[in-house]
Amino acid sequence: MEFPRLPTRDTSGQKVVLPDDLEGEQTLVLISFDRRQQSLVGSWRGFAKELCETYGHFGYYELLVLGGRSGMMPPMAGGGMSPEAARSRPHDNALIARVDKTALQRRLGLLGEGNIYALLIEDGTVVRQAAGVLTSETADALEDLLKQWREANSGWTDASAAAGPAGDNALDS
């Protein structure tokens, strides 16, 4: 499924349009619908940062989706996050979107806002998703996907498994 074009703001008030402005050829977007869910998002944060350091093609963002577009919320100075939100979310990769929550949930096939969601996006397409806190099984599966992607896109394969007897490999010196 395609990730919809979604205007957001980062902590400094800069406009970021998802998925167009995502960094990383594979990008994890952690979606929450309430500031009280930050402890759930936090279960992913350290692991996602480690993956960014290990896999140069990987990026991640934390997206807080708040209701909006109704004209009922006053605009924030500079267009960014409120001071309270910015203090509680000091990461460079924290984003906030003020959109119709229900419409976004429908577009992404999410089952309500009582949980957080992790979406792996490649070229604007959601290729995998998980709900809730990070588990060891989910972590292992995500890392396996990143390894497979890196191997498939590196241009090199593991020749040791396919090589015949010693000396048959043209790259042997």
C-alpha positions as CSV (number, residue, x, y, z in Angstrom):
1,M,0.0,0.0,0.0
2,E,1.2,3.5,-0.8
3,F,2.0,5.8,2.1
4,P,-0.2,8.9,1.6
5,R,1.4,12.4,1.1
6,L,1.3,13.8,4.6
7,P,2.5,17.3,5.5
8,T,4.2,17.4,8.9
9,R,6.5,19.6,10.9
10,D,9.7,18.8,12.7
11,T,10.7,20.1,16.1
12,S,12.1,23.3,14.6
13,G,9.0,24.0,12.6
14,Q,10.4,23.0,9.2
15,K,7.9,21.4,6.8
16,V,8.5,17.7,6.0
17,V,6.3,16.0,3.5
18,L,6.0,12.2,4.0
19,P,7.0,10.0,2.2
20,D,8.7,12.4,-0.2
21,D,11.2,13.8,2.3
22,L,12.0,10.6,4.1
23,E,15.7,9.8,4.4
24,G,16.8,6.3,3.9
25,E,16.0,3.8,1.2
26,Q,14.2,1.8,3.9
27,T,12.6,4.0,6.5
28,L,10.8,3.0,9.7
29,V,8.0,5.4,10.7
30,L,6.8,5.0,14.3
31,I,3.3,6.4,14.5
32,S,1.6,7.4,17.7
33,F,-1.7,9.2,18.3
34,D,-1.3,10.6,21.8
35,R,1.6,12.1,23.6
36,R,1.0,9.6,26.4
37,Q,2.1,6.9,24.0
38,Q,5.7,8.1,24.0
39,S,6.8,5.3,26.4
40,L,5.6,2.8,23.8
41,V,7.5,4.7,21.0
42,G,10.5,4.7,23.3
43,S,10.6,0.9,23.2
44,W,11.6,1.2,19.5
45,R,13.9,4.3,19.8
46,G,17.2,2.7,20.9
47,F,16.9,-0.2,18.5
48,A,16.0,2.1,15.6
49,K,19.1,4.3,16.3
50,E,21.3,1.2,16.4
51,L,19.9,0.1,13.0
52,C,20.7,3.6,11.6
53,E,24.3,3.2,12.7
54,T,24.6,-0.3,11.3
55,Y,22.7,0.1,8.0
56,G,23.6,3.2,6.0
57,H,20.5,2.8,3.8
58,F,18.1,2.9,6.8
59,G,16.4,5.8,8.5
60,Y,13.6,6.3,11.1
61,Y,11.1,8.9,12.2
62,E,8.7,9.2,15.1
63,L,5.4,10.7,13.9
64,L,2.9,12.0,16.4
65,V,-0.5,12.4,14.7
66,L,-2.8,14.9,16.3
67,G,-6.3,15.7,15.3
68,G,-6.6,18.9,13.4
69,R,-7.6,20.6,10.2
70,S,-10.8,21.6,11.9
71,G,-9.7,25.2,12.7
72,M,-10.3,24.6,16.4
73,M,-6.6,24.4,17.3
74,P,-4.6,27.7,17.4
75,P,-1.6,27.8,15.1
76,M,1.8,27.4,16.9
77,A,4.5,30.1,16.6
78,G,6.8,29.2,13.8
79,G,4.5,26.4,12.7
80,G,6.4,23.8,14.7
81,M,5.6,21.8,17.8
82,S,4.4,23.3,21.0
83,P,7.1,24.0,23.6
84,E,5.8,21.1,25.7
85,A,5.9,18.6,22.8
86,A,9.3,19.8,21.7
87,R,10.8,19.3,25.2
88,S,9.3,15.8,25.4
89,R,10.4,14.9,21.9
90,P,13.9,16.4,21.5
91,H,14.9,14.1,18.6
92,D,15.8,15.5,15.1
93,N,13.6,12.8,13.6
94,A,10.4,13.7,15.6
95,L,7.6,14.9,13.4
96,I,4.0,16.1,14.1
97,A,1.0,16.0,11.8
98,R,-2.3,17.7,12.4
99,V,-4.7,15.7,10.2
100,D,-7.9,13.8,10.4
101,K,-6.8,10.8,12.4
102,T,-9.5,8.5,11.3
103,A,-8.9,9.1,7.6
104,L,-5.2,8.5,8.0
105,Q,-5.9,5.2,9.9
106,R,-8.2,4.1,7.2
107,R,-5.6,4.9,4.5
108,L,-2.9,2.9,6.3
109,G,-5.1,0.1,7.5
110,L,-4.4,0.9,11.2
111,L,-6.8,-0.5,13.8
112,G,-7.5,2.7,15.8
113,E,-5.4,5.0,17.9
114,G,-5.1,2.9,21.1
115,N,-1.8,1.5,20.0
116,I,1.4,2.7,18.2
117,Y,2.4,1.4,14.8
118,A,5.7,0.8,13.1
119,L,5.7,1.0,9.3
120,L,8.6,0.1,7.1
121,I,8.6,2.2,4.0
122,E,10.5,1.7,0.7
123,D,10.0,4.0,-2.2
124,G,6.8,5.4,-0.7
125,T,5.3,2.0,-0.2
126,V,4.5,0.4,3.2
127,V,6.2,-3.0,2.9
128,R,5.8,-4.2,6.5
129,Q,4.0,-3.0,9.6
130,A,3.7,-4.0,13.3
131,A,1.6,-2.7,16.2
132,G,2.7,-2.1,19.8
133,V,5.9,-2.2,21.6
134,L,9.1,-3.7,20.2
135,T,9.5,-7.4,20.8
136,S,12.5,-9.6,20.2
137,E,10.7,-11.4,17.4
138,T,9.8,-8.1,15.7
139,A,13.3,-6.8,16.1
140,D,14.9,-9.9,14.6
141,A,12.4,-9.8,11.7
142,L,13.2,-6.1,11.0
143,E,16.9,-6.7,11.1
144,D,16.6,-9.7,8.7
145,L,14.7,-7.5,6.3
146,L,17.4,-4.8,6.4
147,K,20.1,-7.4,5.9
148,Q,18.3,-9.0,2.9
149,W,17.7,-5.6,1.3
150,R,21.4,-4.6,1.7
151,E,22.5,-7.9,0.2
152,A,20.1,-7.7,-2.7
153,N,21.1,-4.1,-3.5
154,S,24.9,-4.3,-2.9
155,G,25.7,-5.8,-6.3
156,W,27.8,-8.5,-4.6
157,T,26.7,-11.9,-3.4
158,D,28.3,-14.3,-1.0
159,A,30.5,-16.2,-3.3
160,S,31.9,-18.5,-0.7
161,A,28.8,-20.6,-0.7
162,A,28.6,-20.8,-4.5
163,A,32.3,-21.2,-5.2
164,G,33.6,-24.5,-6.4
165,P,36.9,-26.1,-5.4
166,A,39.7,-23.6,-4.6
167,G,41.0,-21.8,-7.6
168,D,37.7,-21.9,-9.5
169,N,36.7,-18.4,-8.3
170,A,37.9,-15.7,-10.8
171,L,38.4,-13.2,-7.9
172,D,40.9,-15.5,-6.0
173,S,44.4,-14.1,-5.9
